[in-house]
């Protein structure tokens, strides 16, 4: 591999890891009320596995979407205070909903990987729709009768 390709690959990886770091901070702090509710949910084995999967999937998804490694639309930066309340609610919905559906799937089909697969799919699918949800909310806020 030529030196310039290795340097370019290294730079892209470092850039993505920057996005992962800030996404982890954001995904861990903004949906905190939902995470606190999950600590008291029954079936803690299934909840902890699904919630951990949801947090990991959300972190990687937010980093990849924000860095435009996967193009789903314009993603707000972590420092965007205007969208922060909406991101907090939306991340809580994605993580809580993904965890709940993962636990429900694991209850129906008692295999650990079912809860992981369902949680992963739901969280990534919900987060992929986030830029469209932000645009929709912005268009509703500027609507005039």
N, C-alpha and C positions, 0 to 999 in steps of 0.2 A: 504494500500500500504506500503510495507516495506521501511524503511528509506533509504537503499542503492538505491532502484529503484527511489525514489523521488529525491535523490541527483543526480543520473545519468540523469534523465529527466530534472532537473533544469540545469545541466551542458550542456546538448545538446541544450536546449533552449537558454541559454546565448551565446553559440558558434554561433548558427544561427543568433541571434540578432547582434552579431559582424559582421557577413557577411552582414546582412541587412544594417547596418550603412555604411559600406564601399561601398556597392553597390549603396546606395542612393547618396553618394557623387559622385561616378563615373558616375552614370546615369544622375545626374543633371548638371555636369560640362562638360563632354566630348561632348555631342551633343548640346552644347549651341547655335551654329549657327542655327541649325534646330529649336530650341525652340524660338529663336528670330524671325525667319521667320513666325512661327505660330502666333505670336502676331499680325501680320498684315493681317492674312487670313480672308476672309469674313466668315459670319455665326459663329460669335464668341461663341454663346451658344453651338453649336455642337462641335466646335473646342476645347473649354476649357474642356468640359466633356470627349471627346476622348483623348485629350492630358494628362489630369490628370490620366485617366485610363491607358494610355500607360506608363507614368512615374511610376505609382504604380506597374503595372504588370512587367515592366522591372526591377524594384528594387527587387521585390520578386523572379523573375526568375533568375536574376544574382546571388543573394545570395544563392538560392537553388541549382543552377547548380555549382557554385564555391565551395560550401561546400559539394558537392557530395551527397546531400539529394535526388536529382534526377540525375541519371547518364546519361549524354549526351556526355561525353568525358572530356578530360583534359581542364580545364578552366584556363586562365592566372590569376595570382594574380593582385590585383589593383595596386600594385607597379611595375608591369612589364612595363618598359618604351619602350621596343622593340616593343610590340604590341599596345602601346597606340594610335598611329595614326590610325591604322586599327580599333581598338575598337571605337575610336571617330567616324569614318565614318560609321561603322556597327551599332552602337547604334543610330546614327542619322537616318540611313536608317530604322531601326526597329521602332523607335518612330515616325518619320515623316510618314513613309509608313502606320503604324498601325493607326495613327491619321487620315490620309487622307482617308483610306479605311473605317474607322469608321464613319467619317463625310459623305462620299458618301453613305454608307448604311443607315445612319439615314435620309439622304435626300430622298432616294427612299422609305423607309418604316419609316414614321415619328413617330417612337417610340424611346424614350431615351435609352432603354435597348438594342436596335439593335446596336447602335453605340458603346456601352460599350462591348457587346459580340463580335462584329467583331474586335474591337481594341484589346481586350484581347487575342483572338485567334491568330491574326496575329503577335502580338509582341512576345508572348511566342513561337510560331512556328519558327519565324525568329531567335530568340535568341537561341533556342535549336540547330539550325544548325551552330552556331558560331564556336564551336571547329573544326568541319569539314572544315569550311571556312578558319580558321587559318592554319590548316594542308595543305590545298590546296595551299594557298598563299606561305607558306614556301617551299613546293615542287616546285612551279614555280620559286621561287627566287634562288633555288639551281640547276635548270635545266641547263644542258650544251648540246649544239647541237653536 
